[in-house]
Amino acid sequence: MAIAHDSTTTGAGVDGNTNYTFSHTCTGSDLMLMVCVTTNTTTDPSGITYNGVAMTKGATKTQSRNGSIWYLANPATGANTVSVTYAAAFTLAMGSATSYTGCSGSIGATGTNGAASGTTISVAITTTVANSYLVGAVECNNNQTFSSSGGSTIRANQNGGVDTISQGCVDLSTPTVQSNTLACTFPSSGDWLIAAIEILPVAVVASISVTHNLSLLGVGQ
């Protein structure tokens, strides 16, 4: 069973608080839920839950601001609450949730990158198995719109307003084990970051054909 995109939800940006929530709906089987969060400070969330179940931080990157990606294997289906908590009040936090079907529930490689200028957000990650997916939390400054690049797909893009941040989720299907570049672009050069992880597909069990040599069993002799 191949990995496939299930659904994506964005949570409205919140300012000057320690917690924000939004609802996301998961459907299908062999699910993996990814939550991408960014903030205008340099601090990671202290925790994220979905339907009250704690998620695990997969990767984080600080580049004047902060972005991190969190995951949960086998999340509850249906509409449930994503709850993001910080230890102290933040300056503009935004998040998005993206779920995938056909996942083993495990992650492989991780990678981060960031720069003070440029219009391309990218990170090269050598995948660990064939037919996995790279999923990344992306952030850039100002009110920008992300565009797909190099076969990657934009799953979420939200803006916090001019001179603040733009947040999103980008993914890439990786058919072979090699160095793969997860990337997107934005119009006006600025500070950017990406934090990404590899999610693994459900293992495919090879079909083994066994031929019985009937003569060895004495059949037909």
C-alpha positions in Angstrom: 0.0 0.0 0.0 1.5 3.3 -1.1 1.5 6.4 1.0 -1.1 8.9 0.0 -2.2 12.3 1.2 -5.3 12.2 3.3 -6.2 15.8 4.3 -4.7 19.1 5.4 -6.0 21.7 7.8 -4.6 25.1 8.7 -5.0 26.7 12.1 -5.5 30.4 12.4 -2.5 32.5 13.6 -2.6 33.4 17.2 -0.7 36.2 19.0 0.3 36.7 22.6 -0.9 33.5 24.1 0.5 30.2 25.4 -1.8 27.8 23.6 -3.9 27.5 20.4 -6.1 24.8 19.0 -7.7 23.8 15.7 -9.6 20.8 14.4 -8.3 18.3 11.9 -10.1 15.3 10.3 -8.3 12.0 9.7 -9.8 9.3 7.5 -8.5 6.0 6.0 -6.1 3.4 7.5 -2.4 3.1 8.4 -2.5 6.8 9.2 0.3 9.2 10.1 -0.5 12.7 11.3 2.0 15.5 10.8 1.7 18.9 12.5 3.9 21.8 11.2 4.2 24.8 13.5 6.1 28.1 13.3 6.4 31.1 15.5 7.9 34.6 15.4 10.1 33.7 18.3 12.9 31.1 18.6 11.1 28.7 21.0 9.6 25.3 20.2 6.2 24.3 21.5 6.4 22.5 24.9 4.0 20.0 23.6 1.3 19.2 20.9 -1.6 16.8 21.3 -4.2 15.4 18.9 -7.4 14.1 20.5 -5.6 14.4 23.8 -2.7 12.1 22.7 0.8 13.5 22.8 2.6 13.9 19.5 6.4 13.5 19.1 8.7 16.2 17.7 10.5 15.0 14.6 12.7 17.9 13.7 13.1 21.6 14.6 15.0 24.5 13.1 15.7 28.0 14.5 16.6 30.7 12.0 15.8 34.0 13.7 12.4 32.4 14.1 11.4 28.8 14.8 9.7 26.0 12.9 9.2 22.4 14.0 7.4 19.3 12.7 5.6 16.8 15.0 4.1 13.3 14.2 1.6 10.8 15.6 1.2 7.3 14.3 -2.3 5.8 14.1 -4.2 8.9 15.1 -7.9 8.7 15.8 -10.1 9.0 12.8 -12.8 11.7 12.5 -12.6 15.4 13.5 -10.4 15.9 16.6 -8.5 18.8 18.2 -4.9 19.7 17.6 -3.7 21.5 20.7 -0.3 23.4 20.6 1.2 24.6 23.9 4.2 26.9 24.6 5.9 27.4 28.0 5.6 31.2 27.6 3.5 33.6 25.6 4.6 33.6 21.9 4.6 36.2 19.2 2.4 35.0 16.4 2.2 31.2 16.1 0.6 29.4 13.2 0.2 25.7 12.5 -1.1 23.2 10.0 -2.0 19.5 10.2 -1.6 17.0 7.3 -2.5 13.3 7.5 -1.3 10.4 5.3 -2.6 6.9 4.7 -0.5 3.8 3.9 2.1 4.6 6.6 4.0 2.1 8.8 3.9 4.5 11.8 7.7 4.9 11.8 9.9 7.7 10.6 13.3 7.5 8.9 15.7 10.3 8.1 15.3 13.9 9.3 16.9 17.2 8.0 16.8 20.9 8.6 18.1 24.0 6.7 17.8 27.8 6.9 19.3 31.0 5.6 19.1 34.7 6.1 18.1 35.4 2.5 17.0 33.8 -0.7 13.7 32.7 -2.5 14.1 28.9 -2.4 13.5 26.8 0.7 15.2 23.4 0.4 16.7 20.5 2.3 18.4 17.4 0.9 17.7 14.2 2.8 18.9 10.7 1.9 15.9 8.5 2.3 16.1 5.1 4.1 13.5 3.1 2.1 11.9 3.3 -1.3 8.4 4.9 -1.7 8.6 6.9 1.5 7.5 10.6 1.8 9.4 13.6 3.0 7.3 16.1 4.8 8.5 19.5 6.0 7.5 22.6 8.0 8.5 25.7 6.1 8.6 29.4 7.1 9.7 32.6 5.6 9.4 36.3 6.6 6.8 38.7 5.3 3.4 38.0 3.7 4.5 35.5 1.0 3.0 32.7 -1.0 4.8 29.4 -1.4 5.1 27.7 -4.8 6.0 24.0 -5.5 9.5 23.2 -6.7 11.3 20.1 -8.0 8.3 17.8 -7.7 7.4 18.8 -4.2 3.8 19.7 -3.3 2.5 22.5 -1.1 0.0 21.2 1.3 -0.5 24.3 3.5 0.3 28.0 3.2 -0.9 30.7 5.5 0.2 34.3 6.1 0.4 36.2 9.4 0.4 39.6 7.7 3.1 41.9 6.2 6.4 41.9 8.1 5.5 38.9 10.1 5.8 35.3 8.8 4.4 32.8 6.4 4.0 29.2 7.4 3.3 26.0 5.4 3.7 22.3 4.8 5.4 20.8 1.8 5.9 17.1 0.9 7.6 14.9 -1.7 7.1 11.3 -2.7 10.5 9.5 -2.9 10.3 6.3 -5.1 14.0 5.4 -4.6 16.6 5.4 -1.9 18.8 8.4 -2.7 19.4 12.0 -1.8 16.1 13.8 -2.4 15.5 17.5 -2.2 12.4 18.8 -0.6 11.8 22.3 -1.8 9.5 25.3 -2.4 9.9 28.9 -3.5 8.6 32.3 -2.5 8.6 35.6 -4.4 10.7 38.1 -2.3 14.1 37.2 -0.9 14.1 36.8 2.9 14.9 34.8 5.9 13.6 31.2 5.7 13.8 27.8 7.4 12.7 24.1 6.9 12.4 21.2 9.3 11.6 17.9 7.6 11.2 14.1 8.3 10.8 11.0 6.3 7.7 8.9 6.9 7.8 5.2 5.9 5.3 3.2 4.0 3.6 0.0 5.2 6.1 -2.8 4.5 5.3 -4.8 1.3 5.8 -8.5 1.9 7.1 -10.1 -1.3 5.2 -13.0 -2.7 7.3 -16.2 -2.7 6.4 -18.9 -5.2 7.4 -22.4 -4.1 7.6 -25.1 -6.7 7.4 -28.6 -5.4 9.4 -31.2 -7.3 6.8 -34.0 -7.3 9.4 -36.5 -8.4 11.2 -36.0 -5.2 8.0 -37.0 -3.4 7.7 -40.1 -5.4 4.7 -38.8 -7.3 4.3 -40.0 -10.9 7.1 -42.6 -10.5 
